[in-house]
C-alpha cells in the first residue's frame, strides 16, 4: 500500500508536466485515471499518444487509461459522474477552455465539493501572458534561467534534458500543491482550486541569484569560462583520457584538501580571489590532464575532496551505486515485453511507492465505467456504437 493509496485522480491533460505530475502521484499509490481522446478524433501528436512509444511509456506508468469523447454530451456526463467519485482532477488547457465546455472548477466542485482541481499552465490563470502558448524553452527563457546559462561570449545554452522549467515549475509544484491540498482537505472537509504556473514556479527556484539581486541589486552575469563557472573550486575539468569530472570545493577545508592533493598549496588562501580564478583553473587543468578521469575520482574521494565523474546515461545506469539504489524498475509491457523504466526515487519505510506498467490506450475504459460507475453491458455497448468511448 502506497502513501496515497485510496486517492483517485483524473488526469485530463495530454502530455508534458501535468502527465508527469500524475505519474509521480500514481507511483505513490494513487489510482490515476488518464482520460484519453478516442483515436478516431485524437489531435495529439503520435509521439506522445502512441502507447508503445517512448514519451507515452515514460509519462504514463502507474495509471489506468480510458478513452472518452468529451465533446459529446454523453462523454461529458461520464466525466461528471467520475468527478463525483474522484479526489483530484488535473488539467493543462489554456485558461477558459474548460469553462466554455462546462468542465471548470466552479462547475465540477458543485458536483463534488471535496474535489481538488489542479490546473498546470505555462503562465497561470491570469495576467497579461495567461493566453500565451509555450513550451519548456520559452518558460526557461522568460523566467531568467537561460540568461544564466553558457559562457559570456556565446549565446545562452538551452538544457533540453532535464527540462528544468517543466520539472521544477510544473511537475514538482503540482505534486507539492496537490498533496498539501489533500492534507488541508482532511482538516477542512473541502477541496479547492490550484493554479500552478510553470513560469512562477521556475522563478521561485532562483534560490541563490534571486536573493542576491533583491537584497544587493546584483544581477548575476554568465561566466567567462566555457564551462559556465568562473570559480576554480566549483568547476568541470578534463582528465587525460578526454573524459570530464567535477570539483565542488566550496568549503575552505575541502579546497585545502584539493590543493594539498595536487601539490598546489600556494592557492590555499586564494580560493575566492576573483583576480586569480583563471590562473588557478589553468594550473589545475594541467595537473588533471596527467591522469585518467576514474583514477582522479578515486584519488579525490580518498583525499575527501567533493568530486564526481561527468557521466553519460550508459554510465549512469551501469554505476554500482545506482544499481544498488534501484534507480531502474522492470515491468512487463503487453506489446513490448519486459521493459525498463525510471524507478520512483521515493523510499518509504512503511508505505512503499511502486512503479507499475503503463497502460495501453483506452485499456481500462470498460473496467472503470463498470467498476466505478456501475454501467451495464448494454450501456457500454450503446456508448461504443455511438463512438462516445473506445
Long-range contacts (C-beta under 8 A, 24 or more apart in sequence): 1-29, 1-351, 2-27, 2-28, 2-29, 2-30, 2-348, 2-351, 2-352, 2-353, 2-354, 3-28, 3-29, 3-348, 3-351, 3-353, 4-28, 4-29, 4-30, 4-179, 4-182, 5-29, 5-30, 5-351, 7-31, 7-87, 7-88, 7-182, 8-33, 8-85, 8-86, 8-87, 8-88, 9-33, 9-86, 9-87, 9-88, 9-89, 9-90, 10-35, 10-79, 10-82, 10-83, 10-86, 10-88, 10-89, 10-90, 11-35, 11-63, 11-89, 11-90, 11-91, 12-70, 12-89, 12-90, 12-91, 12-92, 12-93, 12-98, 12-103, 13-90, 13-91, 13-92, 13-93, 13-120, 14-44, 14-48, 14-49, 14-92, 15-44, 15-48, 15-55, 15-59, 16-59, 16-92, 16-166, 16-170, 17-92, 17-120, 17-166, 17-167, 17-169, 17-170, 17-171, 17-174, 17-198, 18-90, 18-91, 18-92, 18-120, 18-170, 18-174, 19-59, 19-60, 20-59, 20-166, 20-167, 20-171, 21-90, 21-118, 21-120, 21-170, 21-171, 21-174, 21-175, 21-178, 22-63, 22-90, 23-59, 23-60, 23-61, 23-62, 23-63, 24-171, 24-175, 24-344, 25-88, 25-175, 25-178, 25-179, 26-61, 26-62, 26-63, 26-356, 27-61, 27-62, 27-344, 27-346, 27-353, 27-354, 27-355, 28-344, 28-346, 28-353, 29-351, 29-353, 29-354, 30-87, 30-88, 31-64, 32-62, 32-63, 32-64, 33-63, 33-64, 33-65, 33-66, 33-82, 33-364, 33-368, 34-60, 34-63, 34-64, 34-65, 34-66, 34-359, 35-66, 35-68, 35-70, 35-79, 36-65, 36-66, 36-67, 36-68, 36-361, 36-362, 37-67, 37-68, 37-69, 37-70, 38-67, 38-68, 38-69, 38-362, 38-387, 38-389, 38-390, 39-67, 39-361, 39-362, 39-390, 40-387, 40-390, 41-69, 41-71, 49-361, 51-335, 51-358, 51-359, 51-360, 51-361, 52-333, 52-335, 52-336, 56-358, 57-333, 57-339, 57-341, 57-358, 58-341, 58-342, 60-358, 60-359, 61-331, 61-341, 61-355, 61-356, 61-357, 61-358, 62-354, 62-355, 62-356, 62-358, 63-358, 63-359, 64-359, 64-363, 64-364, 64-367, 64-368, 65-359, 65-360, 65-361, 65-362, 65-363, 65-364, 65-365, 66-362, 66-364, 66-365, 66-368, 66-369, 66-389, 67-361, 67-362, 67-365, 67-389, 67-390, 68-365, 68-388, 68-389, 68-390, 69-387, 69-388, 69-389, 70-101, 70-103, 71-101, 72-386, 72-388, 74-383, 74-386, 74-388, 75-388, 75-389, 76-101, 76-102, 76-103, 78-369, 78-373, 78-383, 78-388, 78-389, 79-103, 80-108, 80-111, 81-373, 82-368, 82-372, 82-373, 83-108, 83-111, 83-112, 83-115, 84-111, 84-112, 85-112, 85-372, 85-373, 86-112, 86-115, 87-114, 87-115, 87-116, 87-182, 87-191, 88-115, 88-116, 88-117, 88-118, 88-178, 88-181, 88-182, 89-115, 89-116, 89-117, 89-118, 90-118, 90-120, 90-174, 90-178, 91-117, 91-118, 91-119, 91-120, 92-119, 92-120, 92-121, 93-119, 93-121, 94-121, 94-130, 94-131, 94-133, 95-119, 95-121, 95-124, 95-125, 95-126, 95-130, 95-131, 96-131, 105-193, 109-191, 109-193, 112-191, 113-190, 113-191, 114-185, 114-189, 114-190, 114-191, 115-191, 116-178, 116-181, 116-182, 116-185, 116-191, 116-192, 116-194, 117-191, 117-192, 117-193, 117-194, 118-174, 118-177, 118-178, 118-181, 118-193, 118-194, 118-196, 119-193, 119-194, 119-195, 119-196, 120-170, 120-174, 120-196, 120-198, 121-196, 121-197, 121-198, 122-197, 122-198, 122-199, 123-197, 123-198, 123-199, 124-195, 124-196, 124-197, 124-199, 124-200, 125-195, 125-197, 129-199, 136-160, 136-163, 136-164, 136-165, 136-166, 139-165, 139-166, 139-169, 139-198, 139-199, 139-202, 140-164, 140-165, 140-202, 142-199, 143-169, 143-199, 143-202, 143-203, 144-202, 144-203, 144-206, 144-209, 145-202, 147-222, 148-209, 148-220, 148-222, 149-222, 149-228, 150-222, 150-228, 151-222, 151-223, 151-224, 151-225, 151-226, 151-227, 151-228, 152-221, 152-222, 152-223, 152-224, 153-224, 154-226, 156-222, 157-228, 164-202, 164-205, 165-198, 165-199, 165-201, 165-202, 166-198, 168-201, 168-202, 168-205, 169-196, 169-197, 169-198, 169-199, 169-200, 169-201, 169-202, 169-203, 169-204, 169-205, 170-196, 170-198, 170-201, 172-201, 173-201, 173-204, 224-278, 225-278, 225-281, 230-274, 230-277, 230-278, 231-272, 231-277, 232-267, 232-271, 232-277, 232-280, 232-281, 232-284, 233-258, 233-271, 233-272, 235-281, 236-310, 237-284, 237-285, 237-288, 238-285, 238-288, 238-289, 239-288, 239-289, 239-291, 239-292, 239-293, 239-295, 239-296, 240-288, 240-289, 240-290, 240-291, 240-292, 241-292, 241-293, 243-292, 243-293, 243-294, 243-309, 243-310, 244-293, 244-309, 244-310, 245-288, 245-293, 245-296, 245-297, 245-300, 245-307, 245-308, 245-309, 245-310, 246-307, 246-308, 246-309, 246-310, 247-284, 247-300, 247-305, 247-306, 247-307, 248-306, 248-307, 248-308, 249-305, 249-306, 254-304, 254-305, 254-306, 257-303, 257-304, 257-305, 258-300, 258-303, 258-305, 260-303, 261-299, 261-300, 261-303, 261-305, 262-287, 262-288, 263-287, 329-355, 331-355, 331-356, 331-357, 332-357, 333-357, 333-358, 334-360, 335-360, 361-390, 362-389, 362-390, 365-389, 365-390
